[in-house]
Amino acid sequence: MRKNIAIIILMVGLIISMYFNYQFKAYKDNQEVDYTVKLNHGTQIGIKESIQNLDYVIKSLEDNSSKETVIHALGNVAVSLKVGEESFIFLDSDFREDNVSSTHLIYSVFRDMYGYIKADITDEILSNKVSLDKESRNQLIKDIGVLKQGLEYMDSQFNEDILKEQSPKWIKNKWKELIGEIVNRNTDYKLYERIKMKYNL
């Protein structure tokens, strides 16, 4: 009788253990999916969509579009960069789980890019400190082109297909390496001068 009770207790314990292991696995799998989704969201909008939006700005300048059209296109760039920043702020808790990583440099660089588009370009146009004559448009196309090239290089080295197999530590270190390369290729570019000094790259 006691042997049967012991077997029943053992079986019940085994079933409960299997149930909780299954639940934990489902939770863990879900967490991994959420992490990947958040990571993809940051790169898809923060990098890829910003590149597309910069193309629209360049086209509006090349086509001699109105001031309002140029400002609208710049606003779209600002939004996609801001989404990139916020996505990696949101990811910071996932990165910190391994106790050695943070998304601080990633989201801070997105914030710097956003500030550059907003303050150095958009606000200067709105206040008429930068006119949209032919010479100014050509300079803006050149400046925006440098930013676009930087984002394209990030995309080639830092897209979702590459990142999904990598650890937070690898991602953190790779981002720092990429930003250092981009900054040091464009030492006379206003945005990158600031980033170089700010992060000691």
N, C-alpha and C positions, 0 to 999 in steps of 0.2 A: 504493500500500500504506500509506504513512505517512498519507495523507489519510483512508483508511478507519479506521485506528487512532485518529486524532484525533477523528473523528466518533463512534466507539464510546465513547471516553473521555468526550467531551462529553455523550453521551446518558446514560451511566452516572452522571456527575456531576449531570445534570439530574434523573434519577430519584431519586437519593439526596437532593438538595436538596428536591424535592417531598415526599418521604417525611418528612423532618425538619420541614418547614414544616407538614405535616398533623398530625404528632405534637404540635408546639408549639401549634398552633391548638386541638387537642383538650384539651391541658393547660390552656391559657389559658381556654377555655370552661368547663372543669371548675372552675377557680379562681373564675371569676365566679359560677357556680352555687353553689359552696360559700359564697362571701361573702354572696350573697342569702339562702341558707338560714339562715346564722348570724344575719343581720340580722333576718329574719322571726321566728326563734326568740326572739330577745331581746324584740322588740316584742309578739309573740303571747302569750308567757307573762309577761314582765316587766310589761307594761302591761295588755293585755286580760284575761288570766286573774286578775291582781291585782284588777281592777275587779269581776269576777264573785265573787271570794272575799270582797271587802269587802261586797258585797251580802249574802252568807251571814252575815257577822258582824252586820251591821245587823239582818237578819231574826231571828237568834238572840237579839239584845238586845230587839227589839220583842216577840218571842213569849214573853219571860220564861223563856227556856231555862236549863238548869242551867249552873253555872260550868264544868263539864267540856265542855259543848257549845260554849260561847263560846270557851273556850281552844283547843279543836280547830279551830274556824273561824279563829281568829287565827293558828294554826299554819300553816294552808293559805295565808294571805296572806303570812306570812313566807317560806314555801318559794317561792312564785311571784316574790316580790321578789328573793330570793337567786338564783334562776335568771336573772332579768333582769340582775342584777349580773354574774354569772359569764359570761353570754353576751357582754356588752360588754367584759369583761376579755379574753376569748378573741378578740374582734374587733380589739383594739387593734393587733395586728401588721399587720392588713389596712389600718387607717387610717394607720399610720405609713409605709406605702409611698409616700405622696405627700409625705412629709417636712414636712408642715405640720399634720397632724391627729392627734388622739388621742381615745380614748373615755374618758379619765380622768374628766371631769366627769359623763358619762353614768353610768358604773358607780358613781361615788362617791355620786351622788344616790340611786341604787337602794339602796346600802349604808346611807345615812342613813335612808331610809324603812324599811328592814328593822330598823335599830336602834331606830327610834321604835316600831314595832309590838311588837318584842321587849321592850325595856327600859321604855319609857314606858307601855305598855298591858298587855301580857301579864304581865310580872314583877310589876307593881303589883297586878294582880288576884290572881295566885298568892300573893303575900305578904300579901294582905288589906289593903293600903294603899288600894286602891280596892275598895269594896264593890259589889255588884250590886243595890243597892236601886233604886227607881224613879228617883230623882234622878240617881244615878251612871250608870244605863243611858242616860238621856236625854242626859247630857253626853257619854258615849262615842259615842252615835249621832251627835251633832253633830260631835264631833272627827273621827270616822272618815269622816263625810260630806264634810268639807273635803278630806281626803286623796283620797277617791274623785273629787270634782269636779276636783281637780288632775290626776289620772290620766286622766280622761275628756277634759280639754282637751288633754293630751299626745297622746292617741289620735287626736283630731280633726285634729291638726296634724303628727303624727309617726308615722303608721301605715305598714305595709309598701308600700301602693300608692303613697304619696307618696315614700317613701325609695328605692325601687328605681331611680328615674331620677336620683338625686342623688349628688353626689360626697361623699367623707368630710368635706371641708372645709365643705360646705354643711350636712351633718348636724350636725357639731360646733357650728357657729355657730347653727344653728336651735335646737338643744337649749339652749344658753346663753340665747338670747332667750326661749324658752318658760319656762324655770325662773325667769328674772328677772321675767317677767309674773306667773306664779303666786305667787311669793314676795311681790311688791309689792301684790298684791290681798289678801293675808292676813297683814299685818304683825304681828298679835297672836297668830298661831298658833305654838305652841312649836317644832314641827319647822321651819317656814319661817324663823323668827327665827334659828335655828342655821345653816340653809343660807345665808341672806343674809350673815351675819357670816363664815362659814367660806370662802365663795367670793367675797366682796366684790361681791355682785350689786346 
